[in-house]
Amino acid sequence: MSLTVFNNTGEITEALESRYADDPHCIELLEFLNQHPRTRFSRLVLVHAINNGKVAIIDRALKRLVKDGLVILHSDKIIALYSIAGKYK
């Protein structure tokens, strides 16, 4: 199943807003990652950029977005990095 993540103005679509209405941190992460579409971020950077210290909340949101295919987990033996999966249509 493919979803349109962002509309033509770069804002998150209503479909995703309703899908993640129970978890605003998912929406914040998607918006942040969309502002930097070609950048990979560590979990620590995302924690500080989005929620300033609430690691468990960001971890839960990241796991959900990776599972849903909206965020890509780039992992090697040393560090895990996250980036937006792209603009789905």
C-alpha positions in Angstrom: 0.0 0.0 0.0 1.4 3.4 -0.9 0.5 6.7 0.7 1.0 10.3 -0.4 3.1 11.6 2.4 3.3 15.3 1.5 1.1 17.4 -0.7 2.3 19.9 -3.4 3.1 22.6 -0.8 5.3 20.2 1.2 2.8 19.8 4.1 1.9 16.4 5.5 -1.3 15.1 3.9 -4.6 14.8 5.8 -4.6 11.0 5.4 -1.4 10.7 7.4 -2.5 13.3 9.9 -5.5 11.1 10.6 -3.5 7.9 10.6 -1.1 9.3 13.2 -3.5 11.4 15.1 -2.8 9.3 18.2 0.9 10.0 18.0 1.9 13.6 17.2 5.6 12.7 17.5 5.3 10.6 14.3 4.0 13.7 12.5 6.8 15.9 13.9 9.4 13.4 12.8 8.0 13.2 9.3 7.9 17.0 9.0 11.4 17.3 10.3 12.8 14.6 8.0 10.9 16.2 5.0 12.8 19.4 5.6 16.0 17.5 5.2 15.2 14.9 2.6 18.7 13.8 1.7 20.1 13.7 5.2 20.5 10.8 7.5 20.1 11.5 11.3 21.1 9.5 14.3 18.5 8.7 16.9 20.2 11.1 19.4 20.0 14.0 16.9 16.3 13.3 16.3 15.6 13.2 20.1 17.2 16.6 20.5 15.6 18.1 17.4 12.1 16.9 18.1 11.5 16.4 21.7 14.7 17.4 23.6 15.3 14.4 25.8 12.3 12.2 25.6 14.1 9.2 24.2 11.4 6.6 24.7 8.8 8.7 22.9 11.0 9.2 19.9 12.1 5.6 19.8 8.5 4.5 19.7 7.6 6.9 16.9 10.7 5.9 14.9 9.9 2.2 15.2 6.3 2.8 14.0 7.4 4.9 11.0 10.1 2.4 10.0 7.6 -0.4 10.3 5.1 1.6 8.2 7.8 2.2 5.5 7.8 6.0 5.8 11.3 6.2 7.4 14.3 4.2 6.3 16.7 2.8 8.9 20.3 2.8 7.6 22.2 0.5 9.9 25.8 -0.7 10.0 27.7 -2.3 12.9 28.4 1.0 14.6 25.4 3.4 14.3 21.8 3.5 13.1 20.8 6.4 10.9 17.3 7.4 9.9 16.0 9.3 6.8 12.7 9.9 5.1 11.7 7.1 2.7 10.7 9.5 0.0 7.6 11.1 -1.4 5.1 8.3 -2.0 2.4 8.5 -4.7 
